[in-house]
Amino acid sequence: MSKTGIPLDLIEEVFSSRGRVRILYLMARKGSINITRLFKEAGLSYETTWRHLRRLLDLGIVKEVRLGRLRIFQLNEEHPLADKIVALFSGVVRGAGS
């Protein structure tokens, strides 16, 4: 990551799908969330949610916390995009189309 900013290709990858946007919205609004609650509230299948989570984990934007057998996902506050994602979704309200 350069000191001059966040690479455009990273932003494109993060926001490249409606499913990822929904997942990031929920994480920004709720903080920590498990995958069951995440896929139900995002309106996605378990498989689709897990595929998006794996990609967000690979990019370092999301981190996984294990509490015994429970797996919790949350934005990685150390990633330079995390605070920007929270700010982006702070004033967003889910509409009838979501």
FENRA-V580580 format. One record per helix or strand. SS is the DSSP state (h for helix, s for strand). FROM is the first residue (numbers start at 1). LEN is the number of residues. If there is no record, write none. Layout:
# FENRA-V580580
ss = (SS/SS)
from = (FROM/FROM)
len = (LEN/LEN)
This chain:
# FENRA-V580580
ss = (h/h/s/h/h/s/s/h)
from = (8/18/33/35/46/62/70/82)
len = (7/13/2/8/14/6/6/8)
